[in-house]
Amino acid sequence: MEETMLHRRSLIGGLGAAALARPGMAQEAYPSRPINMLIGFAPGGGTDIVVRMLSPHLQQELGQPVTVENRPGASGTLAASAVARSRPDGYTLLTGTVSSQCTVAPLMRPPPYDQLRDFTPIMLVGTLPLVMVVRADSPAQDVAGLKRLAQEKPGGLNYGTSGVGSQQHLSSELLSRRADMRMTHVPYRGTGQSVNALLAGDVDVNIDTLATYLPHIRAGRMRALATTLPSRATALPDVPTVAEQGYPGYDMSVWYMVLGPAGLPADIVRRWETALSRVIGSPEINRRLVDAGYIPGGGTAEEAAALVRRDAERLGRVVQEAGIRLE
């Protein structure tokens, strides 16, 4: 009898151990299904260009499809909000920008998410200088010429951006105030629309990502007047910076970063760090990024998080200086 009871207890204990082990056994190595990468802007902009450049190579590294989903609207915050609300399982990620992660959300009432607490930064993908561009038939040849054009045109100049509070908006407003140049903001739902508006003559000038406008500049459809980093862009070495043209200290750019929702497990973060490092660091992708006007990214998740914190503080001051408000 006692031997039978011991056998039953052993059997029950074994079944219990198996039941406890089953969830762990059922967990498959990440990733085990396709990954959805959200971007907050329409096709044709700097975010779309870099993600679609990297995604096939990330698929090879991760062994699963990395699908790209454009969710444009609200200066990139629609896509960011969706990722912030998603399960932290690594299957819904975001390629966010400095705008969506540092400047736009605090301007909204109420904010759609906490830019510092609701995300897990993974890695900086790349940085783009902005470029000030006009149509090729514009009389403006530089920043001083644009300022004269603004003074001559009744009501000043119109400029397009991908949305209120975006880095393009901040850059344009900051320059217009420093140069005492009257310009009116015309926000669009994405960079692609603002490009078309400039080509059609609906706006006079845009300050936007170099990767977006480089093909138009090279084709002779548009003229670059200035770039926005302290040093000249490698892709446009003959184009002087805004700082060189009389506005020292002017330093604006757009960066792109892969992020997940808050609470993303450390092993998934490290898996993405490894995959992104290999892709961005490969000679082929590195060359393609540079040729398209990007400064290739890299680094660690900790460095990415530090960049978000630093630019949220720095650009918050720019927002105040430019007097930008969301009604």
N, C-alpha and C positions, 0 to 999 in steps of 0.2 A: 504493500500500500504506500509506504513512505517513498519507495523507489519510483512508483508511478507518479506521485505528487511532484517529486523532484524533476521527473521527466517533463511533466506538464509545465512546471515553472520555467524550466529551461527553454521549452518550446515557446511559451508566451514571451519570455524575455528576448528570445531571438527574433520573434515576430515584431516586438516593439522596437528593437534596435533597427530592424530592416525598415520599419515604417518611418523612423526618425531619419534614416539614411536616405530614404527615397527622394525627398526634395533635393538634397544635394546631388544625388545621382542623376536626377532629372535635369539639373542645370547644365545647359550646353555651353561649350566654350564660346565666348563672345568674339565676333558676331556670328549668329546662326541664322540670320535673315536679313533682308535688305535694310539699309539705313536711309532715312529721309533727311536730306540737308535743306533747310529752309533758308531763303534769302529774302530780304524785305523790299526788294526793288525789281522793277520790270527788266526784261532782257535788254542787253545793250550797254548797261552800266558797268562800272569797275568791279562791283561785287559779282555780277553774273559772269563776267569775263574770266575772273580768276578761279571761281568755283568750277566752271565748266572745263577749264584747263586742267585742274587738278583731279577732278572726280574719276576719270577712267583709270588713273594711276593709283588712286586711293583704293579703288575696287580691286586692283591687282594685289595690293598690299594686304587688304583686309579679307579678301576672299569672298566678298559679298557685294552686290550692287550698291552704289551710293547714288541715289536718285536726287535730282536737283528740283526743288519746287519754288517757284517765284510766287511770293505773296506780297505784292506791292501795296503801299498805302501808309499814311500817317508817318512819313519819313522813316520807314523801316521798322516801326514799332509793332505793326500787326504780326509780322513773322516772329519778332522777338517775344511778344506776349504769348504766342502759341507755344514757343519752346519753353518759356518760363513756367507754363502750366502743364507741361508734358511730364510723363513718368521719367524718373532719372535712371533709365535703363540703357542709354546709349544708342537708341534707335531713332530718336528725333533730336537733331542737332541744328545749330544755327551758325551761319557765317555772318557775323555781325560787323558793324562798322563803328568807327569812332562816334558817329552821329547817334546811332541807335543805342549804343552802350554808355555814352557819356553826356550827351547834351539834350536830346529831344524829350525823353521821358520826364525829367524834372519840370519841364515847361508845361506839361499837361495837368489839368485839374479834373479828376484826380490822376496822379501818375498811373500808368498801366502796369508798372512793375517797379521794383527797387533795383536800380541798375547795378548796385554793389552786392546785394544779398540774394537775388533770385537766379543767379547764373553761376556756372562753373567755367571760368576761362580755361582753355586748353592750350592754344598756341597762336601766336601772331603768324599770319600767313604771308602778309606783305604790306608794304606802305606805298602809297602813290602820291607824288607831288600833284598839286593842282596846277592848272594852266589857264591863264586868261586868254580867251580867244574871241576873235571877231570874224565876220565873213571876209573873204579875200578882197571884196570890193569896198571894204570900209576904208575911209581915209586915215584911221588911227594906225600908227606904226609902233607905238609904245604907250606906256602908262600916261606920260605927259600929253600925248596926242589924244588919248581917250578922254582925259580930263577936259581938254579944250573942246572936244566934241560934245561932252556933257553940258558945258557952259553955253554952247551955241544952240543946242537943241531945246526947244520949249518943253518944259517939264522934265528935262534930263533924259537919262538913258534907262531902258528896261533890261533886266537880266533875268535869266531863267535858272531854276535849280530843281533838284529832285524832291524838295519839300521844305516846309518851315522848320527851322532849327537844325537843318542838315549842315554838314561842314561846308558845303558850297555856299549856303546862306550866310553862315557866320563869316566865312572868308570875304565874301562880297561886301557885307555890311561893315566889317572892320576896315576894309580898304576905303570904302566910300566915305567913312567918317574921318579916317586919317588924312585922306587926300582932299577932303571937303568937296567931294564929287557927288552930285545929285543922281541917285539911281533908284529905280523902283523895282521891287521884287515881284516876280511872276512865278509862283510855285507850280510844279507839275507833279504827276504821279510817279515819275521816274526820269532818269537821266536821258533815256532814249527820246522821250517827248521833248525835253529841253533842247536836245541836239537838233531835232527836226524844226523846232521853233526858231532857232538861230539860222538854220539853213534857209528857212522860209522868210526871214526878215521880220518875224513877229517880235523878236527881242534883239537888242543891239550888241550884247556882250554876255558871255558866260565865263564863270570861273568854276571849272569842274575837273574831274579826274583826267590825268594825262593819258591813261590807257584808252579812254573813250574817244578822245579827240585826236590822238596821234595819227590814225589812218586818214582823217580828214585834213590834217595839217600836211601830211606827206603827199596827199593827192592834190594839194593846192586849193582846196575848197575853203579853207579857213587859215587865218594868220594867228600865230602865237605872239602875244605881246609881252608876256612875263610868266615865269613859274614862281612857286610860292614857298619853296624851302630856302634855307639860308644859302645853300650852294646850288649851282646850276644842275639841271637834270641831265643825266647821262644821255638820254635819248634826244635831247635838244640842247646840245652844248653851246650853240650860238645865240640862244635866247636868254637874256639877262633876267635875274630874279627881281621880284618886287623890291626887295631890300636894296639891291644895287641901283634901283631907279629912284632913290630918294626917300625910302621908307625903312630905315634900319630897324632890325628886330622883328620884322614881319616874317612869321614862320607858321605856315598852315599846311596840313596834309590830311589825307584820309588813310586810315589803316583798316585792315581786314583781319578778323580773328574768328577762329572756330571755338564755339562755346556750347555747353550743355546746360540743362536745368540745374538748379542748386541740388546738392546731394548726390551728384554723379559719383559712382564708386571709383576709388583710386585706381583699381586695376584697369578700368575702362579708360580713364584719363591717360594712364601710361601707355595703353595700347594705341591710342590716337597720337600721343606724342611720338611714339616710335614710327608709326605709319607716315605722319606728316613730315617728320624729320627726314625720312628716307626719300619721300617724293620731292620736297622742296630742295633738298640737298643734291638731288641727282643732277648731273651736268646738263641733261636735256631740258628739264623743267626750269632749272636755274637760268639757263640761257634764254628760254622763251619768256620768262618773267621779266628779265632785264630788257629784252628786245621790245616788250610791250609797254615798257615804262615803269614797271614796278621795282621796288627795292625788296628783294626776297626776305621773308621773315625767318622764323625759327625760335629757338629758346625753349624755356620750360613753362609749365602751367603757372608756376609761382611768378615768373617774370611777366607772363600775360596778365595775371591778376594785378600785379603792381602797376602795369601800364594803364589799366582801366582806372584804378584809383587816382593815379597821377593826372591823367588827362581829364577826368571828371572834375577835379579841382581846378586845373589850369583853364579849361575851356568854360567852366562855370563863370570865371572872371570875364572871359571874352563875351559871353552872353550878356552879362551885366553892362559891359562897356558899350556893346552894340545896341543895347536897349531892345532886345528881341523879346516878344511876348506872343503867347498863343492865346487867342481869344476863345 
